[in-house]
Amino acid sequence: MSSNDTTATESTVDETRTWPELAIGLYERLTGRGAAITYEFEDMEVDVPSKAGEGAEHARWRVDGTLRITTEEE
């Protein structure tokens, strides 16, 4: 294996694999740059668990609107 193959493999390991990882990475990259992240939801439903683990009850939350996250550098 050449050194180029190793570099390609290592960069693949560091790739984002889930939506939460993507959101965290984007927020970290934008923090301190006066950036805003805006999410718009239309009739979205989320079942929120009362606790972690099996046997948790769920409350259904409905979201219809805008969530805006703004960062600023101090």
C-alpha positions in Angstrom: 0.0 0.0 0.0 1.4 3.4 -0.9 1.4 6.4 1.4 -1.4 7.9 -0.8 -3.6 4.9 -0.1 -3.0 5.3 3.7 -4.0 9.0 3.5 -7.2 8.2 1.6 -8.1 5.5 4.2 -7.4 7.8 7.1 -9.6 10.6 5.7 -12.4 8.2 5.1 -12.4 7.3 8.9 -12.8 11.0 9.7 -15.8 11.5 7.5 -19.2 12.4 8.9 -21.5 9.5 9.2 -24.6 10.7 10.9 -26.9 13.7 10.9 -25.9 14.8 14.5 -22.2 14.6 13.5 -22.9 16.8 10.5 -24.8 19.4 12.6 -22.1 19.4 15.3 -19.3 19.8 12.7 -21.1 22.6 10.9 -21.9 24.4 14.1 -18.3 24.1 15.3 -17.0 25.4 11.9 -19.3 28.4 12.0 -18.9 29.3 15.6 -17.2 32.7 16.0 -17.8 33.7 12.5 -21.1 35.5 13.0 -22.9 32.8 11.2 -26.6 31.7 11.5 -28.0 28.3 10.9 -31.7 28.2 10.0 -33.9 25.2 10.0 -37.5 25.3 8.7 -40.0 22.6 9.6 -43.4 21.9 8.2 -45.6 19.5 10.1 -42.7 17.6 11.6 -43.5 15.2 14.3 -41.0 13.9 16.9 -41.6 11.2 19.5 -39.6 12.3 22.5 -38.8 9.6 25.1 -39.4 10.2 28.8 -36.1 8.4 29.7 -33.3 6.4 28.1 -33.7 2.7 27.7 -36.5 0.3 27.1 -39.9 0.9 28.5 -39.8 4.7 28.0 -43.0 6.5 27.3 -43.1 9.0 24.4 -44.6 12.4 24.0 -45.3 13.5 20.4 -44.0 17.0 19.7 -45.2 18.8 16.5 -43.0 21.4 15.0 -44.1 23.9 12.4 -41.9 26.9 12.0 -38.4 28.1 12.0 -35.5 27.5 14.4 -32.6 29.8 14.0 -29.2 29.3 15.7 -26.8 32.3 15.6 -23.2 32.4 16.7 -21.0 35.4 17.5 -17.5 35.9 18.6 -16.8 37.7 21.9 
